[in-house]
Amino acid sequence: MINPVTIQDLTHSVRENLTRFWGEMLEIESQDNGLVLALPLMLPDGLQVVVNVEYISPTQGILSDHGRILSRLMSEGLNIESESTGDLLDERLAVYELERDGFEIQKRISLPPQAIDLQIFGEALVSVAHLTYRHDPSSPEENVAARVVENIFQEHQLQPIRFAVLEGQLEKKIKVDYFLRGTRGLALQVVSRKKALLPYMEQWGWRWTDLKGKQPQLVRAMVYDADRQEMDDTALKIGKSVCDVFCPYHEAAQIEQAIEMAGLG
């Protein structure tokens, strides 16, 4: 039988060792709009889990992986847009109550973040990263809408900034697919998601409204693939209400209208 004093010593030793491990492994770096944390959690490839804490307001923030996990899965040949893998990904995101914006995995939180929020978000990223062991390889489908938009920019001899970060009234870093400076300026987003479009559009509804509050002159445009992305009435109404131009990619005249509105035509 183990002496109770020994058990107490063992408990103290384990707690002390784990606390020291956390202290040694946890890295925190401040940035203009938040923090970058390296957590004592490991991905399947042995790399540490890295999480961004982004400031929105004094009481609200966003946890994000900045697209690290899904882009890594894609680079390893996993087709995250296939039906089987996509369903598994959606299930894991739902279990942890996370959102997906393109390649980014996100969760809105209260500030300052609680330790449990950071721990669970990190564990969620590890869970998603383990999809790498699924055998569902195939090259991702070409985003036809993005190709059409880029062709139109080329025809007008315009060179937009890719993945530009714009400042909203509350959110200080709103990333858009294409940004062009002009008399008014043009921010254009190509819808990248195939499923769960309503929450995606609700999120972008907030972002476009926030951008308008900070930059009312900015032309806001959004383009989608009507053949592959089934928008319900509510999602369509959100897009039309918050964007200056919201249209399927084959309506090139509307995309060109957005360019003209921005003073670029």
Order of alpha helices (4+ residues) and beta strands (2+ residues): alpha-beta-beta-beta-beta-alpha-alpha-beta-beta-alpha-alpha-beta-beta-beta-alpha-beta-alpha-beta-alpha
